[in-house]
Amino acid sequence: MWTDVKRVADGLGNRRIVDLFSDTKRAEDFSVTALDMLFDFSKTQLDDTSLPMMLSIVDNSGLAAKRAAMFGGEKINETEGRAVLHTALRNLDGTAVSVDGADVMPEVLDTLARMGTAATEIRASEVTDVINIGIGGSDLGPVMATIALSPYHDGPRTHFVSNVDGADIADVLKVCDPKTTLVIVASKTFTTIETMTNARTAKAWFEAAGVSLDGKFVALSSNQDAAAEWGIPATRVFGFEDWVGGRYSMWGPIGLSIMIAIGPDNFRDFLTGGMEMDRHFQTAPLAENMPVLLALVGLWHNQVLDYGTRAVLPYENRLARLPAYLQQLEMESNGKGVSMDGVDLPYHSGPVVWGEPGTNGQHAFYQLIHQGTRVIPCEFMVGANSHEPELRHQHDLLIANCFAQSEALMKGRDLDEARGKVAGKFEGDELERQARHRVFPGNRPSTTLIYDKLDPKTLGKIVALYEHRVFVEGVVLGINSYDQWGVELGKELATALGPVVTGEVSTKGKDGSTAQLVNHVLSRKT
């Protein structure tokens, strides 16, 4: 089927997307509405021939069985021998989910209730600032969601520290009062080097201020013994199982900072949104299934048309960190080079994912998207309503910009139109030269996701939508989306290089470049 669909794609020639709209039902037929959201993929080259072929590829990948296996608690993360059950964290109706014959839901719901109790107590206490120390999935999800849901943020101020660069935590500590600050240490093993280094710095900060450590730390970890050594009581330790991957973990204990910020009820709405998308993903036919269609468009652009990058462009300033969150979700999940059976992939895996909010991006990198030599598929998203009704005129302008960009990418501007723009200002060869600078190739694909308003439930739907998109792409590509061995080698080498960088161990055995870099730093240290 891949060969067939590539042959169809190769036959597109110079066909323009805009010409597909001669079919007056094009927009309706190449979009789907679900859960109060509209996903429009009509501004792509997919047509009545290629779309069914792509749906067949998805269907023939065994998606239905693998989806059932995931939700059923089977160990689909085969390289690590683990189930993949972040969906259980938002399974609020408590329907039994078994792993190794045991129902995990009683413990999941008990942990959620404990989180709610702790969050309520913290919100009612004298705590003014909460510092979440984590990295990767223990940071990107909570910081993205907390910013996204700032209109609902009525709890203590939240700060996020992830980088082992001391500047990160130093800048946060400067604006906090140790007497009224709570620190959340988010590390499943309680050994993550960046997280624990920052945690020790926070601990020293309290001690230097003469503040008792009693009640100052919360641990989001499954290593209760290590947390106890820090003096963190079991009541302030929230663990999660190995079937929750870091980049999928903010639905559970890793989301405690979100819950403290917006309150348990709003956090529950966030989980509800994710659960609703889960149900849609499990029950909707493939041709009406939003995660499947989002994945299908991604596969069409990356694997079929060989567009190696995708831009995520939320026209919602509070989704400023969503592109970075989705970057990890996609690139850590599907950035693989071998299939499940260990054989080299015969095609590229995941694309490079990046982006920024509109309209800021329009004045930065959109130049490349519009007139550069590479085609970059764009994924726009925007809310029909904002949280600032008194500024409706600004939100209308925001929406206009979002829709204008996707229209401009598709239509472009040909040389005759460009000549008309400069006629009367230039003439002869100079007119021709100036006109060519104003040509837009167009025919550049995009999708648009519209939601009603960015509230907790909507954010839950969006995040779960993209999670399932990654799953579908991984199934079709035949890879394991739930391990991340690519992260390990750098960690191992960094640990070994630690004493070399401090000068305790020589550079003997290191390559010439690494030895030179270390020696230069040592010569410059003050």
N, C-alpha and C positions, 0 to 999 in steps of 0.2 A: 504493500500500500504506500509506503514512503516513496518508492520509485514512481508510482503512478501519480501521486500528488505533486511530486517535484516536476514531473513532466508537464503537468497542467500549469504549474507556476512558471516554468520556463517558457510556456507558450503565451504568457500574458503580454510579452513584448512591451510596447509603449502604451498599453491600455491605461486610461486615466480613471482614478477612483470616482471623480466627479461625474463621469459619463454613466456610471452604474446607476445614478439617480434618475436616469430616464425611466426607470421602473419606479412608478409613484409609490409603490409599497416597500421600496428598499429599506427605508428607515425602520418601518414596523417589523419587517421580516428579519432584519439583522439587529435586533435588540431583544432584551428580555426584562420583564418587570417582576420583582419578587421582594417581599418584606419591605414594601414602601421605598424600594430603590429601583432606579432604571439604569441598566447597563446597555449602552449603545455602542456597537462595534461595526456600524454601517460604513464608517469612513476608513475601511480597510479594503484590501483586494479580494477578500473572501467573497465567493459568489455561489450561485446555485449548484455549481459543479464541485468546487473545492470544499465548501462547508460540509456536505454529506460525507465526503471522503475523509475529512478530518474527524468527523464524529465517528466514522467507522474505525479509524485508527484508535481512538479513545476506547470505543466499545471492545475492540479486539484485544486491547491490552490487558483485559481481565479486571478492569476497574471495579466492577460491581463486587466481585469476590474479594478483592483486596480492601475495598472500602469496608465491607462487612467484617473482614478480619481485623482491621484497625479498631473499629468501634466495638468489636467483640472481645478485645483484650488479647488477641493473638500476638505473638512476638514477631511483628513484621520488621523490626530493627534487627535483622539477622546477624549482622557483624558483631553486635554487642549482646545478642540474645535477650532483647528487651521488648516489651509491649510498648505501644505508642498511644498514650491515653490522656493527653492534655484535654481531650474532649470530656473526660469524666469529671474534670474540675468544674465544668459549667453544666453538668448534668443535674440540674436543680430538682427534677422530679424524683431523683433517687432510684431510677430504674437500675436493676442489678447489672453490674459490669464485673465480670470475673477475670482474674489473672491467676493462673495455676490453681484453678478450682475455687478460689476464694473471692467473695464479693468485696470490691474495694470501696463501694459507695458509702457504707457507714462511717469509715474513717475519713473519707473526703468531706462528707457533710459535717462531721464532728470538728474537723480542722477549720472549716469555714465558719462554724459557730464560734469556735475559740478565737479566731481572728476578729470576728465581729465584736466579741466581748472586749478584747484587748484594744481594738480601735476606738470603741466607745469610751473606754476608761481614759485612754490617752487624749482623746479629743476634749474630754471634760476636765482634764488635769491642768497643771500650770505649764505644761510643755508648749513652747512657742515655736520651736524649730525641730524638724525631724531630718536627720541626715541619713540617706540610704547609701550604703557603701556596697558596691557590687561591680560586676563587669560583664560585658556581653549581654546575654539574655537577662541577667539579674539587674541590668541597668537600662538598656535600650527600651524595653517594654514599659516599665514604670515611668521613666522620664517622658516618653512619648505620650502615654495616656494621661499623665498628670497635667501636662501642658494642654493637651487636647480638651480636657474636661475642666479647664480653669474656671468657667462660669459656675461650676458646682463645687468649687474648692472653698469650703468654709471651715476647714480644720487648720492645724498648725502649718506654718510655712514648711515646704519640703525642698530639700536640696539633694543633689545626686553627685556622688563622687565615684569615678570609675578608673581614671588614669593613674598609673603608678607615679607619674610625674608629680612631684610634691606640690607644684603650683596648684593642682586641682583641689586638693584638700585644704591647702593653706588659704586659698581665696574663700572657701566656704566657711572655714573656722573663724575668719576675720569678722564675719557678719553675724555670728551666733554668740549667744551667752551660754557658757557651760552650765550655769545653774538651771537653765530652762530648756536644755537641748537633749534630745533622745537620739541615739544612733542605732540604726538597723544594719546588721552585718549579714549580707546576703551571699552565702556560699554553701552549696549543697554539702561539700566535704569539709568545710571550715578549714581548708588548707590552700585555697586559691591564692597564689603569691601576691598578686596586685591587691586583692581585697583585704587580705590579712595584714599586709604592710600598711595600708591606709587605716585599718582598724586599730593597729598598734599606735599609730600617730594620734588618732582620736583619743585613745586611752591615755596617752601621755599628756594630751591637752587638758583633759579633766583633772589629772593628777597635779599638773603644774598650777592649776587654778585652785587647788585644795578642795575640789568637789568630790564627794564620795561617789564611787562607781555603782553603788547600789541603785538598781532600777534604771541605769543609764543605757543599757544595751538590750537589744532584742536580736535573737539569732534566727535567720531563715536558713535552716540547715537540717540535714538528717544525721549529723554527727553530734548527738546530744552530749556525749562524754567530753568532746573537745570544747563545746560551749560551756559545759559545767566548769571546766578548768578556768574559764574566763569569769566565772562567778555568775553566769547567766542561768537562772533557775529554769526548770523544765516548763514552767507555766509561760515563760517568755521565749520558748524555742518552738518554732513551727517547721516541721519537717515535710518532705515530699519524696515520693518514691522515684526509683530510677526510670520509671516509665514516663516521666515528665522531662522532656529536653529543655535546656536552658532557654532557648529562643521561643519556646512555647509555654513558658512557665508563669506569666504574669496573671493567669487566671486563678492561681492558688496562692500559697504563702508569699511568693515573690511579689505579689500585688498588694502586700500589706500597706506599703507607703501610699498607694492609690486609695485604698480603703480609708486610711487615716485622713487623707486630704479631702475626699468627697463624701465620706460617710458610708456605713454598711449598706444602707438602702440603695444608694446610687451605684455602689459596687455590684450589688445583686442585679440591678438593671443591666449593667455591663455584661455580667455573666448570662443574663437572659437573652441579650442580643446575640451572643455567641452561640447559645443553645438553639435559638431559632434558625440561625444559618446552618447549624449542624443538621437539623431536621430537614431543611430544604435540600441540602446536599444529599442526604440519604434517600429522599423520596421523589424529587423532581425528575422527570424524564431528561435524558442527556441534552436534548435539543432545547430544553427550557431551564436547564440547571446552570445557575449563574457562575459558580466556581468552575464548572466544566467548560463553559464558554470562555471565561477569562483565561483559563489554562490553554484552551484550544487556540485562542488568538496569539498567546505567547509562543506556543509551539510553531504556529504558522509563520510568525515573524522570525523566530530564531533558527529553528531547524529546517524550515522549508525555504524561506527567502534569504536566510543567512544574514539577518540584521543582528549583530552581536551585542547590542546594548538596548536598554529601554529606559525611558525617562518617566518617573512618577511625579506628577505635577498637581498637587492639591491646591485648589483655589480656596484655601481656608488657612489663614495664618496660624491658627492653633494646631494645625497638623504639620507644623514646621519639622518635627522630628520623625514623621511617618516615613519619608523616603529612606532615612537611615535605618529605621526599624525594618522596613521591607527589604532593604539591602542585605542585612544579616539573614533575615528569614529565607530569602531566595538563594543568596550566594553561598551561605554556609550549608544550606540543605541540599541544593542541587549542583554545587560546584564540585562535581566528581569526574573522575577519568575512567572508571571501570564500572561495569554492570554488576548486578547482584552476585553473579557467579564469578566475578573477578577478572573478566575478559575486558580488554580495552574497548572503550566505546567507539563505534564506527562513525560517530557524528559528535558535534559539539554538545555539551551539557547546558548548564544554565547560562543566561546572559549576564552582562554587567548591568546592575540596577543602580540608578542614581536619581537625583532630582532635588528640587527646592519648591517652596510655595510660589504660586503666582500671586501678585503680579511681579514680585521681585525678580523672578527668573527671566521675565521678558526683557529686563534691562541688563542681563548678564549673559546667559548662554543660549538664548533663543536664536541669536544670530546664526550660530552654528547649525541649529536644528533647521532653520529656514533655508539657509543658503550654503551650508557646508556641503562637502562632497559625499558624506556618508548619510544614509537614511537612518534616522533614529525614531522608532515608534514611540509615540507619546501616550501616556495614560492620564487623562485629565479626571479630576473629581471636584465636585462643588455641591454645596448645600443650597436648596431652594430658599431657605430662610436662615437668618443669622440670629445671634443673641442680642443684637443691638437694633431693635426696631426703629429707634429714633434716628438711626443712620442708614435707613433703607436705601437712600439714594446712592450711598457708597457700595452697598451690597449689590445693587442693580448694576453698578459700573463694574464690579468684580465679575459678576456673571457674564456681562457683555464681553469682557476681556477673555474669559475662559472660552466662550463659544466662538469668538472671533479668531482665536489662535487655531483652534481645530479646523475652522473653515479656511483660514489662510493657508495652513499646511496642506490641505487637500487641493484647493483651487490654484494657488500660486499666482504668478503674473507673467504673461508671456512678453516677448520682445516688442510686439506692436503696442501693447498697453504701456510698457515702460517708455517707449518713444513718446507716447502721448503725454506722459508725466513731465517730460523735460522739453517738449516742443515749445519754441518761443524763448527758451532760456539759452539753448545751444543750437548749433547748426553744423551740418557736414559731418566730418569724421568725429568731431568732439561730441556731437549729439549722439552718434552711435556708441561711442565709448561710454558716455554717461548713462545711456539707456541700459547697456549691458550690466552695469553695476546694480541696476534696479530690477533685474529679472529675478523672479522667485520660481524655482523649478516646480514647486507644488508636488502633487501626487504622493504626499508623505502621510503615512497612516497614523491614525489615532483612535483611541476609545474614550468614552466619557461615562463616568459613574455619577449619577445624581441621587442624593439622599435628601430627606426633608430638612433635617436640622441635626447638627452635631451634638447629640446628647449621649449619655452613657450607653443606652441600648444600641444606638446607631453605631457608635464606635465599636461595640462588641461585634456587630454584624460585619463591619468592614474588615476587622482584624481576622475573624474566622473565615471570611470570604477569601482572603489572601492566603491564609494557612492551607485551606483546601485546594486552592489553585496550585500551590507548591506540591501538595500531595499528588494531584492528578498529573502534573508534569513529570514528577518522579516516577510514577507508575508507568506512564507511556514510554519514558526513556529507559526504563528497566534498571533504575539505580536506587540506592538506599538514601532516602532524603533525611534520615534521622541519626546518622553518625556524623562526626566532624573530625576525622583523623588528621585532616590538613592543618588543624590548629596545634597539634601535639609537637611536631618536630621543632618549631620555633621555641616552644616552651622549654623543651629539653635542652636546647642549645643555650638559651638564656640563662638557665640554672647553672650550666657548666661555665658560662662566661662571667658570671657574677664575680667570683674571686679573681679572675683575670683582669677585669676592669678596675678593681680596687688595688691591683698590684701585688696581691698576695700570692698569685700563681703566675708563672711566666707565660709568654705567648708561644712557647715551644709547641710545635705540632699544629699550630693554626696556619691557615693559608696566608699568603703574603699580604693580601688586602686587609683581612681582619686584623692581622698583627700590626700593620701600619696604623689602622684606625685606633686600635687600643693604645699603642705607643704615643700617638699624637695627643689623645685625650689625657693620658698620664702626664705628658710633658706640659700640658696647659692647665692642669688642676691647680687651684689656689687653696 
